[in-house]
């Protein structure tokens, strides 16, 4: 199998895209791979995965990441590991686009992006709760709220997605 550059369905979730590269069907459920183009100054809502680990490789730009209590700047060429049951978020703190590859193990969570992409307009609280139950995702702890607010103000970030996971 060959996946040429630019191949794979692309779903736009506001300021972040999801380009599907390999699904769980392609790997017997072992893992999936998506590519995320991230627009400048975009913050991904903080959340916790309870069923999978995520392994990211930054292809382009700079990605800021918080994993638990660790805050990291990950330039192009960096690997970032986001283990299950650990709250995390990531953002593009620059005025330039960023792009990363995400390996999700085991597969399955990539389908959540597809469901979000089928929504017209922002995801409602009810739909967000449904996705959280279905894909075993919960919001980051409440004590992250002040930190996220400060980070957003300091770096002039925005969450155009408004699709809390």
Secondary structure as UniProt FT lines:
FT   TURN            5..6
FT   STRAND          10..12
FT   STRAND          16..22
FT   TURN            24..29
FT   STRAND          32..38
FT   TURN            40..41
FT   STRAND          42..43
FT   STRAND          47..49
FT   STRAND          53..60
FT   STRAND          62..67
FT   TURN            68..69
FT   STRAND          70..75
FT   TURN            76..77
FT   STRAND          79..82
FT   TURN            84..85
FT   STRAND          88..91
FT   STRAND          98..105
FT   TURN            107..109
FT   HELIX           110..117
FT   HELIX           125..135
FT   STRAND          137..139
FT   HELIX           142..144
FT   HELIX           145..155
//
